């Protein structure tokens, strides 16, 4: 049964059903028609076919109609993301060098204001005021994204 494609559990069930059928139909066996082995294999084969017919009525999805959700972002999200990236890049280009440096360190390098002040060797208040000025200038450039 397993050589014919049945899994182990199904093969065991089919063999058990075949042996019960052999026991119940033993009086019907005719040695003139064939060997005992052929008769038993025929009973088992017919039981397997009957089982396949019963299970064949299960519903299957046609592969042409199957749609699987993609893990990729939607194309419109990709386009919007690229537009936003371009707008932010343009907004950064508008900033003076000292303000751009503070914003890049804060958001690209993930530095705190204290770390930025230490790296640039300027007071913390200067970093805060540069960031505030940069936010205002970038905000006016990026208004369209809101």
Buried (B, 14 or more C-beta within 10 A) or exposed (E): BEEEEBEEEBBEBBBEBBEEBBEEEEEEEEEEEEEEEEBBEEBBBEBBEEBEEEEEEEEEEEEEEEEEEEEEEEEEEEEEEEEEEEBBEEBBEEBEEBBBBBBBBBEEEEBEBEBBBEEBEBEEEBBBEBBEBBEEBBEEBBEEEE
